[in-house]
Amino acid sequence: MSSHKSHVSQESLLRQAVLNTSQSIELLREAVSNSVDADAHLIDIKITNAGGDIWNIVIQDNGNGMEDKHMMAFFNAGDSVKDFPQTSIGEKGLGSKTSFVAKEIVVESRRHTNPTALLVGTMIDPLAELAAGKMPTYTIETDPAGHTPSLTSRGTRITLAGVHLTSFNGKKTSDAQEVADRVLHYLRSMCATGTVKNRHAHQAHVISTVANVGVIPLVSLEVVSPSGTVTLGPVPGAFQVPQIDLSPTGGPVTEGIEQNSKKFCDVYDFSRSRTMSVQGKSLTVHYDGTVIIAGESVRANMLKHELKQGWTQKSQMGVHLSKDFIPLRNDTSLSRELLDGEYYFEYKVFLNCQEFQLNADRNVITNEESDEVAWIWSDFLTAVWPNIKAKANAYKAMKDSEETAIEAVKKTKQAADLKAGYATSPHVTVTKSGASLAYVKQPKKEADVSHLLAMMVQSGHWNSELSPIERFGQYIDASTDVLVEDAAGNVLLVEVETQLANLFRHQHPMNSYDLVVVWSLSTMTSGTSQNAPWGTNSAQVSVALVQNATGGWELKWGTHVKPVIVLENIL
């Protein structure tokens, strides 16, 4: 027996970690997280199109800057060196490796304790190196000869050249204005620069566990593309929580009714905790969050830079679990469980817990069922949801009242239209001598045909033409439409249609009825064939419409025959 040591391909694992990033724009999330960790108050980003889907990106901040150990941690896989490790955002040392998608990475940094010294790190095409089975190499120099510095004061500047970006916050576009709007929204809603952390920065447990939670950096963004140059900012990085409006006016008008509920907005902050024993030690776990109760117009404004073609508001509303107040994508299943079932999309919830554990690319929570956090879901339902629901009741009442009023207007108009249209509806003409019917308008629906059939049976004037129908039983609208009796009292199944073609369009199995009653043949004539299901295996058979020797109509396939009674012809 021989003993072997397990071998791990570090190149392959690192390459997969880089490629696992769900969208390339996430490299901005990781870059600004590093800036926030470094106590940056200003963050400038420039995105320049280099042709097609290739972009050059520059991220510059005025944070604490890097020493050699920080620069090495930036380029090394699995290293994470922070100034304040107990509260820093990064924890696995893989976040900055999202920048490995660039063809060239140049990092310039001036440490706040020695801003005159310029540290420059360079890495060339790391993905190509990893694909070749080699770990990427990099250089670090202090005040390198021949280098023209772009960074002139304390802070860090990261230049990423040749980044392949196929979409911006979920949408493929190269329009400078649209790119700028979507990227700035992403920075303010999904990154450490913003979110709702400023609403919770006063709480002691948040201050002690979330890096620089009280600092909302100013963010500037410049986008250069073939469509032009757009500059936004500087603006605070905080998420733009909509203004509370409990009594909105001027909503869109439908049927003369103002739908003010569409502009309704309320906001609710919550904070909960529980102390427990974990592995023999006492642990207090906190979760904090913000709920936005939003009418349709408020939602549309909140999400206008998130949605792409084919997406609905539902795709971006609901519960966003968060750590360091950096949200993950919404969890639809959890949203339905914690919020108002199918109406979860009327809420935007950021739920943060510092005990959440994330996978390497910070996109998945890996410990939702652990003792530390599993209690949150039931606690939310019993302690937080009732407060949300109470606030939402005003919105629900407003919305229901508007919808009731709109429906009433629609029904009133419909009633008027029905009366106006009645006069022009074609009449039923009875040509049989001595016969009459108290049914005056031609059928428009199956139910009309059934009613007309019942009255014709009742009158007794068309017994021979309606044979074998002798007595009308029930209108059932099930697998078939009507039950009737023949002269012997046998029950017959009748399929009723306004036009015969509907029988085939609805794909009624030929063995699910005994005869067919229609108002008219419409476009079908003698010899017309259609496919229809037949038998328990629903095999399709070709069914022909034929006229028999007595002038009656029949459906025939093989040796099978089903009578067709055409009321229009009879009358």
Order of alpha helices (4+ residues) and beta strands (2+ residues): alpha-alpha-beta-beta-alpha-beta-beta-alpha-beta-beta-alpha-alpha-beta-beta-beta-beta-beta-beta-alpha-beta-beta-alpha-beta-alpha-alpha-alpha-alpha-beta-beta-beta-alpha-beta-beta-beta-beta-beta-alpha
